[in-house]
Amino acid sequence: MPTESSCSASDATELQELPPSAKLVAKTLEYEGTRTQSQLSESTLLPVRTVRSALRTLKENDIVTARLSTMDARQQVYSLNIEPN
């Protein structure tokens, strides 16, 4: 189920112009919440390399943010940039 807040209209417009892999990663983050790159790869069934490229594209468009994991500082966790409604 999606979180209470979802992407804004401007984010939706930006997403339409992105590759399908980036859209899938963004939707997965919307439904599942914060995830690591490997968790996203497992959830989407996309290769790690494809997920990495999608995340890079999403970060460049300010749709996704990355921060260090509190469980393992070697990993980053990704989440959607969500504007309040």
N, C-alpha and C positions, 0 to 999 in steps of 0.2 A: 504494500500500500504506500502511496506517496505520503511524504511528510505534510504537515499542516500548511506550511508555506511552500510555494513552488516558484519556479523561475518567473521573472517578470516578462512582460510583453516584449521588451527590447531584447532580453536574453533569448526568447523564443525566436525572434527574427534572426538574431545572430546564429543560432543553432541551425536554422534552415539552410544556411549557406555552407555548413561544415560537412566533412565527409561522413558517411554512414557510421564508421567506427567511432568517431567522436560523439555522434548523437547517441549511440548505444551506450557508451561509457557514461555520458551525462545522465541519461535516463536511469541507468543502474545506480548511480550515486543518488539520484532523486528518490528512488524506491528503497534502496538498502542503506543509505547514509554513508558516513565516512568509511573509506576502504583503502587498503594498500594496493599497490600495483598488481601484486600476485593474486590478491583476493578479487580484484576486478577481472583479471584474466580468467580465473576460475568461473566467476559468475557469468561472464559474457561469452565464454568459450572462444575468445580471441587469443591469438598468440601474444606472448608478453611484449614482443617487439611492436606489434600493432597497438596494444594498449599504451605503451610508452609514447608512441607517436601521437595517438589521440589525446593523451593527457597534455603533451607539449602544446598541441593546437588549442586545447581548451584553456590552458594557462595563458597563452599568448592573447587570447580573446577575453581574458578576465572572467571566465565562466567558472573556473575551478581554482581553488587555492590548495597549496601543499604546506604541510608542517611536519616536523619530526615526530615520530611516534613516541609516546610515553612508555610503551612496552619494550621497544627496541629502537634505539637511537640511530641504528643503521638504516632504518626504513623511513619512508615518508608516508603520511596518510593524506588522502585527497578528499575534498568535500566541495560541494557547490557553493558558489557565491550567491547568496539568496538575499534579494532586497525585501525589506518589510513591506507588507501590503498596505 
